[in-house]
């Protein structure tokens, strides 16, 4: 019975912690600044733009190589081991 109550308590604690997330605008800490812009560039991104992944980090795939299951063709280089 004690193990069951411990499990219930752990589940309730996990639910309580999951609900305490806060969404707000990101700002640098007091006394700190965002990184300086690149040399020669006047563009200075804000914190949200710095956290967004560039498209090259996770490219989208627009064409599937295989759309259905197909038998493989014979591969002349798929040789059994020598021994």
Order of alpha helices (4+ residues) and beta strands (2+ residues): alpha-alpha
